[in-house]
C-alpha cells in the first residue's frame, strides 16, 4: 500500500488538536493551582515532557505541509494548511515560548492567565486546520 502523506498530515493534525484542546482546557488552567513552592519544578517537568510530545509532531506537520504544498504547485488546498502551520509556529515561538520562559523563572498568575488567553490562537488555528484538511481531503 502506498504511503498517503495527506492522510498522515491529517492524522498528525488530529493528534495536535487533541493535545492543544487538553492543554487549553485542562493543563494550562491547572498551572494556577500548583503550590508556589512547587511551581518551578512542575513547570520544568511540564516543559520537558510536553516538548517530547509536541515538538516532533510540529516538525513532522511543518515538513508535510511544506512538501505537500510544493509537490502540488501551491494549490490553495495545500497552501492554506502551510500558512496555518507557519502561523502556529509563530504563535508558539513568539508568544507562548516567551511566556513559558518567564514562568520558568517565577510563578506569576498574570502570566498564566496570559498563557491561557493567547493559547486560544493555537487552539483555533489547529482546529481550523483539521477541519480544512478533513473537508478538503474527504
VEXMI-83332 format. One record per atom (N, C-alpha, C): residue in three letters; x, y, z. Coordinates in Angstrom, 3 decimals, padded with zeros to 6 digits. Layout:
{"ala" {X Y Z}}
...
END
This chain:
{"unk" {000.842 -001.176 000.000}}
{"unk" {000.000 000.000 000.000}}
{"unk" {000.889 001.241 000.000}}
{"unk" {000.630 002.202 -000.890}}
{"unk" {001.468 003.407 -000.951}}
{"unk" {001.250 004.298 000.271}}
{"unk" {002.286 005.028 000.588}}
{"unk" {002.250 005.965 001.700}}
{"unk" {001.367 007.147 001.321}}
{"unk" {000.333 007.417 002.100}}
{"unk" {-000.576 008.519 001.832}}
{"unk" {-000.212 009.692 002.739}}
{"unk" {000.571 010.630 002.211}}
{"unk" {001.050 011.759 003.007}}
{"unk" {-000.083 012.684 003.441}}
{"unk" {-001.120 012.784 002.632}}
{"unk" {-002.264 013.617 003.031}}
{"unk" {-002.954 013.036 004.264}}
{"unk" {-003.103 011.733 004.294}}
{"unk" {-003.718 011.084 005.450}}
{"unk" {-002.830 011.214 006.692}}
{"unk" {-001.536 011.053 006.517}}
{"unk" {-000.599 011.219 007.637}}
{"unk" {-000.654 012.661 008.145}}
{"unk" {-000.723 013.630 007.231}}
{"unk" {-000.841 015.032 007.609}}
{"unk" {-002.102 015.264 008.445}}
{"unk" {-003.219 014.698 008.002}}
{"unk" {-004.468 014.821 008.752}}
{"unk" {-004.347 014.158 010.123}}
{"unk" {-003.732 012.996 010.172}}
{"unk" {-003.563 012.280 011.438}}
{"unk" {-002.718 013.087 012.427}}
{"unk" {-001.604 013.629 011.962}}
{"unk" {-000.739 014.436 012.834}}
{"unk" {-001.496 015.671 013.317}}
{"unk" {-002.248 016.289 012.427}}
{"unk" {-003.043 017.454 012.811}}
{"unk" {-004.083 017.072 013.863}}
{"unk" {-004.744 015.933 013.676}}
{"unk" {-005.740 015.478 014.660}}
{"unk" {-005.092 015.193 016.014}}
{"unk" {-003.890 014.625 016.008}}
{"unk" {-003.180 014.412 017.271}}
{"unk" {-002.913 015.758 017.957}}
{"unk" {-002.479 016.743 017.192}}
{"unk" {-002.201 018.057 017.765}}
{"unk" {-003.478 018.746 018.239}}
{"unk" {-004.591 018.517 017.559}}
{"unk" {-005.862 019.079 018.015}}
{"unk" {-006.212 018.507 019.385}}
{"unk" {-006.044 017.204 019.550}}
{"unk" {-006.308 016.592 020.850}}
{"unk" {-005.406 017.150 021.935}}
{"unk" {-004.123 017.282 021.619}}
{"unk" {-003.163 017.816 022.591}}
{"unk" {-003.513 019.254 022.949}}
{"unk" {-003.773 020.090 021.949}}
{"unk" {-003.972 021.516 022.220}}
{"unk" {-005.256 021.764 023.000}}
{"unk" {-006.324 021.017 022.721}}
{"unk" {-007.560 021.200 023.489}}
{"unk" {-007.382 020.742 024.928}}
{"unk" {-006.649 019.655 025.143}}
{"unk" {-006.383 019.204 026.516}}
{"unk" {-005.542 020.246 027.252}}
{"unk" {-004.529 020.759 026.584}}
{"unk" {-003.676 021.788 027.189}}
{"unk" {-004.503 023.037 027.478}}
{"unk" {-005.326 023.445 026.517}}
{"unk" {-006.102 024.682 026.652}}
{"unk" {-007.129 024.609 027.777}}
{"unk" {-007.853 023.502 027.868}}
{"unk" {-008.954 023.421 028.822}}
{"unk" {-008.568 022.837 030.172}}
{"unk" {-007.513 022.029 030.214}}
{"unk" {-007.160 021.340 031.459}}
{"unk" {-005.794 021.763 031.979}}
{"unk" {-004.787 021.596 031.150}}
{"unk" {-003.418 021.704 031.650}}
{"unk" {-003.008 023.136 031.985}}
{"unk" {-003.099 024.060 031.038}}
{"unk" {-002.688 025.436 031.328}}
{"unk" {-003.501 026.055 032.474}}
{"unk" {-004.817 025.890 032.499}}
{"unk" {-005.550 026.450 033.641}}
{"unk" {-005.119 025.853 034.989}}
{"unk" {-004.655 024.610 034.979}}
{"unk" {-004.231 023.977 036.235}}
{"unk" {-002.947 024.589 036.791}}
{"unk" {-002.208 025.338 035.977}}
{"unk" {-000.984 025.989 036.465}}
{"unk" {-001.278 026.860 037.689}}
{"unk" {-002.448 027.471 037.719}}
{"unk" {-002.808 028.370 038.828}}
{"unk" {-003.025 027.618 040.141}}
{"unk" {-003.212 026.326 040.076}}
{"unk" {-003.496 025.544 041.273}}
{"unk" {-002.261 024.889 041.888}}
{"unk" {-001.122 025.044 041.242}}
{"unk" {000.113 024.466 041.759}}
{"unk" {000.625 025.341 042.901}}
{"unk" {001.049 024.711 043.961}}
{"unk" {001.618 025.470 045.085}}
{"unk" {002.835 026.245 044.590}}
{"unk" {002.931 027.518 044.964}}
{"unk" {004.070 028.329 044.503}}
{"unk" {005.434 027.697 044.803}}
{"unk" {005.560 027.023 045.934}}
{"unk" {006.849 026.407 046.283}}
{"unk" {007.219 025.265 045.345}}
{"unk" {006.222 024.667 044.684}}
{"unk" {006.476 023.529 043.792}}
{"unk" {006.362 023.917 042.310}}
{"unk" {005.994 025.167 042.049}}
{"unk" {005.678 025.559 040.682}}
{"unk" {006.858 025.442 039.727}}
{"unk" {008.032 025.903 040.113}}
{"unk" {009.174 025.882 039.186}}
{"unk" {009.534 024.458 038.781}}
{"unk" {009.528 023.526 039.741}}
{"unk" {009.787 022.118 039.398}}
{"unk" {008.685 021.571 038.494}}
{"unk" {007.434 021.906 038.822}}
{"unk" {006.312 021.473 037.999}}
{"unk" {006.449 022.010 036.571}}
{"unk" {006.748 023.296 036.457}}
{"unk" {006.839 023.921 035.136}}
{"unk" {007.983 023.326 034.329}}
{"unk" {009.107 023.063 034.971}}
{"unk" {010.230 022.447 034.262}}
{"unk" {009.829 021.057 033.756}}
{"unk" {009.153 020.290 034.597}}
{"unk" {008.675 018.964 034.179}}
{"unk" {007.708 019.097 032.999}}
{"unk" {006.759 020.034 033.116}}
{"unk" {005.801 020.247 032.033}}
{"unk" {006.527 020.573 030.726}}
{"unk" {007.440 021.535 030.777}}
{"unk" {008.118 021.997 029.563}}
{"unk" {008.898 020.877 028.889}}
{"unk" {009.609 020.082 029.677}}
{"unk" {010.384 018.979 029.100}}
{"unk" {009.470 017.887 028.557}}
{"unk" {008.451 017.543 029.314}}
{"unk" {007.564 016.440 028.925}}
{"unk" {006.724 016.780 027.703}}
{"unk" {006.130 017.961 027.706}}
{"unk" {005.262 018.322 026.589}}
{"unk" {006.073 018.510 025.313}}
{"unk" {007.302 018.988 025.448}}
{"unk" {008.162 019.169 024.270}}
{"unk" {008.461 017.844 023.580}}
{"unk" {008.608 016.777 024.358}}
{"unk" {008.886 015.457 023.774}}
{"unk" {007.705 014.962 022.938}}
{"unk" {006.506 015.435 023.258}}
{"unk" {005.312 015.035 022.508}}
{"unk" {005.076 015.995 021.339}}
{"unk" {005.103 017.286 021.635}}
{"unk" {004.659 018.300 020.679}}
{"unk" {005.704 018.618 019.617}}
{"unk" {006.952 018.747 020.002}}
{"unk" {007.964 019.189 019.042}}
{"unk" {008.116 018.239 017.849}}
{"unk" {008.221 016.924 018.056}}
{"unk" {008.311 016.046 016.872}}
{"unk" {007.076 016.138 015.974}}
{"unk" {005.892 016.230 016.586}}
{"unk" {004.671 016.345 015.777}}
{"unk" {004.641 017.652 014.998}}
{"unk" {005.083 018.745 015.627}}
{"unk" {005.103 020.035 014.929}}
{"unk" {006.103 020.032 013.771}}
{"unk" {007.241 019.384 013.972}}
{"unk" {008.246 019.308 012.901}}
{"unk" {007.708 018.461 011.742}}
{"unk" {007.103 017.336 012.059}}
{"unk" {006.510 016.486 011.024}}
{"unk" {005.416 017.248 010.282}}
{"unk" {004.592 017.948 011.043}}
{"unk" {003.499 018.719 010.449}}
{"unk" {004.021 019.803 009.503}}
{"unk" {005.053 020.513 009.918}}
{"unk" {005.643 021.545 009.067}}
{"unk" {006.245 020.932 007.803}}
{"unk" {006.983 019.849 007.974}}
{"unk" {007.590 019.187 006.817}}
{"unk" {006.557 018.677 005.836}}
{"unk" {005.509 018.039 006.345}}
{"unk" {004.454 017.532 005.467}}
{"unk" {003.726 018.666 004.756}}
{"unk" {003.388 019.710 005.499}}
{"unk" {002.661 020.833 004.896}}
{"unk" {003.496 021.483 003.792}}
{"unk" {004.777 021.678 004.052}}
{"unk" {005.658 022.297 003.056}}
{"unk" {005.810 021.389 001.838}}
{"unk" {006.063 020.109 002.077}}
{"unk" {006.249 019.179 000.961}}
{"unk" {004.977 019.072 000.124}}
{"unk" {003.828 018.886 000.769}}
{"unk" {002.579 018.738 000.026}}
{"unk" {002.242 020.004 -000.754}}
{"unk" {002.521 021.151 -000.173}}
{"unk" {002.274 022.418 -000.864}}
{"unk" {003.168 022.533 -002.094}}
{"unk" {004.438 022.264 -001.926}}
{"unk" {005.379 022.344 -003.045}}
{"unk" {005.048 021.311 -004.118}}
{"unk" {004.806 020.062 -003.696}}
{"unk" {004.542 018.965 -004.626}}
{"unk" {003.266 019.218 -005.431}}
{"unk" {002.312 019.948 -004.856}}
{"unk" {001.030 020.224 -005.513}}
{"unk" {000.948 021.655 -006.051}}
{"unk" {002.125 022.232 -006.358}}
{"unk" {002.209 023.533 -007.032}}
{"unk" {001.466 024.653 -006.303}}
{"unk" {001.522 024.629 -004.979}}
{"unk" {000.977 025.701 -004.142}}
{"unk" {-000.515 025.940 -004.361}}
{"unk" {-001.243 024.867 -004.662}}
{"unk" {-002.703 024.972 -004.758}}
{"unk" {-003.247 025.401 -003.395}}
{"unk" {-004.345 026.145 -003.397}}
{"unk" {-004.903 026.674 -002.154}}
{"unk" {-005.209 025.564 -001.143}}
{"unk" {-005.598 024.393 -001.634}}
{"unk" {-005.893 023.272 -000.737}}
{"unk" {-004.685 022.891 000.109}}
{"unk" {-003.505 023.133 -000.420}}
{"unk" {-002.263 022.794 000.271}}
{"unk" {-001.571 024.031 000.848}}
{"unk" {-001.800 025.176 000.238}}
{"unk" {-001.176 026.410 000.706}}
{"unk" {-001.766 026.861 002.042}}
{"unk" {-003.091 026.789 002.187}}
{"unk" {-003.712 027.226 003.435}}
{"unk" {-003.198 026.441 004.641}}
{"unk" {-003.112 025.106 004.587}}
{"unk" {-002.545 024.391 005.734}}
{"unk" {-001.105 024.807 006.047}}
{"unk" {-000.311 025.081 005.018}}
{"unk" {001.061 025.535 005.260}}
{"unk" {001.064 026.895 005.950}}
{"unk" {000.213 027.790 005.502}}
{"unk" {000.116 029.101 006.144}}
{"unk" {-000.305 028.945 007.605}}
{"unk" {-001.266 028.070 007.866}}
{"unk" {-001.719 027.841 009.244}}
{"unk" {-000.590 027.278 010.106}}
{"unk" {000.187 026.364 009.555}}
{"unk" {001.324 025.806 010.303}}
{"unk" {002.349 026.897 010.614}}
{"unk" {002.622 027.748 009.651}}
{"unk" {003.570 028.843 009.880}}
{"unk" {003.047 029.769 010.976}}
{"unk" {001.751 030.081 010.946}}
{"unk" {001.160 030.914 011.995}}
{"unk" {001.233 030.227 013.356}}
{"unk" {001.043 028.914 013.375}}
{"unk" {001.163 028.148 014.621}}
{"unk" {002.580 028.235 015.184}}
{"unk" {003.567 028.077 014.326}}
{"unk" {004.959 028.183 014.764}}
{"unk" {005.252 029.591 015.273}}
{"unk" {004.739 030.600 014.576}}
{"unk" {004.973 031.979 015.004}}
{"unk" {004.342 032.231 016.376}}
{"unk" {003.117 031.784 016.559}}
{"unk" {002.461 031.949 017.858}}
{"unk" {003.235 031.217 018.941}}
{"unk" {003.643 029.996 018.649}}
{"unk" {004.372 029.196 019.629}}
{"unk" {005.666 029.877 020.051}}
{"unk" {006.466 030.288 019.084}}
{"unk" {007.810 030.762 019.415}}
{"unk" {007.890 032.261 019.725}}
{"unk" {006.872 033.030 019.330}}
{"unk" {006.899 034.457 019.642}}
{"unk" {005.970 034.840 020.790}}
{"unk" {005.021 033.959 021.130}}
{"unk" {004.098 034.281 022.229}}
{"unk" {004.214 033.271 023.368}}
{"unk" {003.921 031.983 023.088}}
{"unk" {003.866 031.006 024.166}}
{"unk" {005.241 030.690 024.759}}
{"unk" {006.262 030.523 023.939}}
{"unk" {007.598 030.217 024.478}}
{"unk" {008.099 031.337 025.394}}
{"unk" {008.003 032.614 025.003}}
{"unk" {008.434 033.659 025.942}}
{"unk" {007.649 033.656 027.263}}
{"unk" {006.359 033.359 027.194}}
{"unk" {005.574 033.273 028.428}}
{"unk" {006.072 032.115 029.291}}
{"unk" {006.354 030.981 028.665}}
{"unk" {006.902 029.841 029.410}}
{"unk" {008.268 030.174 029.998}}
{"unk" {009.062 030.937 029.273}}
{"unk" {010.375 031.327 029.812}}
{"unk" {010.214 032.161 031.078}}
{"unk" {009.271 033.062 031.089}}
{"unk" {009.000 033.865 032.284}}
{"unk" {008.496 032.983 033.429}}
{"unk" {007.613 032.047 033.102}}
{"unk" {007.084 031.154 034.132}}
{"unk" {008.149 030.183 034.636}}
{"unk" {009.169 029.951 033.848}}
{"unk" {010.267 029.088 034.276}}
{"unk" {011.163 029.738 035.311}}
{"unk" {010.996 031.032 035.501}}
{"unk" {011.788 031.776 036.480}}
{"unk" {010.978 032.055 037.743}}
{"unk" {009.663 032.283 037.550}}
{"unk" {008.828 032.669 038.680}}
{"unk" {007.368 032.397 038.361}}
{"unk" {006.635 031.865 039.337}}
{"unk" {005.197 031.692 039.167}}
{"unk" {004.550 033.075 039.181}}
{"unk" {003.706 033.305 038.182}}
{"unk" {003.049 034.595 038.067}}
{"unk" {001.656 034.340 037.497}}
{"unk" {000.635 034.594 038.296}}
{"unk" {-000.738 034.301 037.887}}
{"unk" {-001.138 035.102 036.647}}
{"unk" {-000.649 036.330 036.525}}
{"unk" {-000.971 037.124 035.335}}
{"unk" {-000.349 036.510 034.079}}
{"unk" {000.859 035.970 034.195}}
{"unk" {001.489 035.305 033.052}}
{"unk" {000.748 034.017 032.691}}
{"unk" {000.272 033.305 033.711}}
{"unk" {-000.514 032.088 033.461}}
{"unk" {-001.803 032.454 032.729}}
{"unk" {-002.477 033.492 033.191}}
{"unk" {-003.706 033.958 032.536}}
{"unk" {-003.427 034.352 031.092}}
{"unk" {-002.335 035.068 030.869}}
{"unk" {-001.959 035.467 029.512}}
{"unk" {-001.661 034.243 028.649}}
{"unk" {-001.002 033.227 029.233}}
{"unk" {-000.710 031.989 028.508}}
{"unk" {-002.009 031.309 028.073}}
{"unk" {-002.964 031.215 028.985}}
{"unk" {-004.252 030.584 028.661}}
{"unk" {-004.963 031.385 027.568}}
{"unk" {-004.989 032.693 027.708}}
{"unk" {-005.691 033.536 026.731}}
{"unk" {-005.045 033.470 025.350}}
{"unk" {-003.729 033.591 025.292}}
{"unk" {-003.056 033.601 023.986}}
{"unk" {-002.998 032.217 023.350}}
{"unk" {-003.126 031.179 024.151}}
{"unk" {-003.105 029.826 023.597}}
{"unk" {-004.343 029.537 022.759}}
{"unk" {-005.385 030.357 022.911}}
{"unk" {-006.559 030.203 022.049}}
{"unk" {-006.182 030.393 020.579}}
{"unk" {-005.159 031.183 020.321}}
{"unk" {-004.691 031.357 018.939}}
{"unk" {-004.346 029.999 018.347}}
{"unk" {-003.534 029.229 019.070}}
{"unk" {-003.118 027.918 018.549}}
{"unk" {-004.284 026.936 018.532}}
{"unk" {-005.128 026.997 019.548}}
{"unk" {-006.276 026.099 019.609}}
{"unk" {-007.174 026.296 018.392}}
{"unk" {-007.440 027.538 018.058}}
{"unk" {-008.298 027.848 016.906}}
{"unk" {-007.600 027.488 015.594}}
{"unk" {-006.309 027.823 015.479}}
{"unk" {-005.582 027.517 014.242}}
{"unk" {-005.515 026.013 013.984}}
{"unk" {-005.166 025.212 015.018}}
{"unk" {-005.085 023.767 014.798}}
{"unk" {-006.450 023.174 014.495}}
{"unk" {-007.469 023.637 015.192}}
{"unk" {-008.816 023.127 014.945}}
{"unk" {-009.256 023.485 013.531}}
{"unk" {-009.004 024.723 013.132}}
{"unk" {-009.356 025.137 011.770}}
{"unk" {-008.607 024.354 010.716}}
{"unk" {-007.327 024.105 010.971}}
{"unk" {-006.525 023.319 010.024}}
{"unk" {-007.089 021.906 009.898}}
{"unk" {-007.460 021.319 011.016}}
{"unk" {-008.025 019.972 010.984}}
{"unk" {-009.336 019.909 010.230}}
{"unk" {-010.189 020.894 010.474}}
{"unk" {-011.473 020.952 009.762}}
{"unk" {-011.223 021.123 008.263}}
{"unk" {-010.296 022.016 007.906}}
{"unk" {-009.975 022.247 006.487}}
{"unk" {-009.480 020.959 005.821}}
{"unk" {-008.506 020.306 006.463}}
{"unk" {-007.944 019.078 005.876}}
{"unk" {-009.000 017.989 005.751}}
{"unk" {-009.818 017.822 006.780}}
{"unk" {-010.868 016.789 006.737}}
{"unk" {-011.874 017.092 005.626}}
{"unk" {-012.203 018.353 005.433}}
{"unk" {-013.169 018.739 004.406}}
{"unk" {-012.574 018.620 003.012}}
{"unk" {-011.375 019.117 002.817}}
{"unk" {-010.736 019.121 001.503}}
{"unk" {-010.398 017.698 001.032}}
{"unk" {-009.899 016.884 001.933}}
{"unk" {-009.395 015.564 001.541}}
{"unk" {-010.344 014.439 001.939}}
{"unk" {-011.612 014.741 002.013}}
{"unk" {-012.613 013.716 002.376}}
{"unk" {-012.803 012.703 001.276}}
END
